[in-house]
Amino acid sequence: MLYKFKSKAGADVIMTGPHGDALLKQAGREPAAQGIFTPEQMPQAIASIEAAIAADEAARRAADEGEQATPEAEEKAPRAGDRVSLRARAWPLLELLRRAQAAGHPVTWGA
């Protein structure tokens, strides 16, 4: 499944189902085939996603600090570019939410 987030305030954002589901949950919404963020709901959605990003980055830092620098661990450890961060994955939707909020337009989505 693909999610397509749309608003008059910006370009469409297309996201795969699992990543769209996760971002909707982080925004405080239940994943659904269709939905809407009204301008009144956007501040809370933006704040919730930003809090999830901060928690993800803190967990990544803690994991990096806790790793042992053994040759075996270095071989098994994913390289920095192997995993897309939540910040990078969420940025297009966050930007659309911010622009839509500023313009007073809703953001809708459909699958």
JOFEN-V514559 format. One record per residue. SS is DSSP state (A for helix, B for strand, O for the rest). D_CENTER is the distance of its C-alpha to the mean C-alpha in whole Angstrom. Layout:
BEGIN
ss->(SS | SS)
d_center->(D_CENTER | D_CENTER)
END
This chain:
BEGIN
ss->(O | B | B | B | B | B | B | O | O | B | B | B | B | B | B | B | A | A | A | A | A | A | A | A | A | A | O | O | O | O | O | O | O | B | B | B | B | O | A | A | A | A | A | A | A | A | A | A | A | A | A | A | A | A | A | A | A | A | A | A | A | A | A | A | A | A | O | O | O | O | A | A | A | A | A | A | O | O | O | A | A | A | O | O | O | A | A | A | A | A | A | A | A | A | A | A | A | A | A | A | A | A | A | O | O | O | B | B | B | B | O)
d_center->(17 | 15 | 13 | 14 | 12 | 15 | 17 | 20 | 19 | 17 | 16 | 15 | 11 | 12 | 10 | 11 | 12 | 11 | 7 | 8 | 9 | 7 | 5 | 8 | 10 | 8 | 9 | 12 | 13 | 14 | 13 | 16 | 17 | 18 | 16 | 16 | 15 | 18 | 18 | 19 | 16 | 14 | 15 | 14 | 11 | 10 | 12 | 10 | 6 | 8 | 11 | 8 | 8 | 11 | 12 | 11 | 12 | 16 | 16 | 16 | 18 | 20 | 20 | 21 | 24 | 25 | 26 | 29 | 31 | 33 | 33 | 32 | 29 | 28 | 29 | 27 | 24 | 21 | 21 | 19 | 17 | 17 | 14 | 11 | 9 | 5 | 6 | 7 | 5 | 3 | 6 | 8 | 7 | 7 | 11 | 12 | 11 | 13 | 16 | 16 | 17 | 19 | 21 | 21 | 20 | 18 | 15 | 16 | 14 | 17 | 17)
END
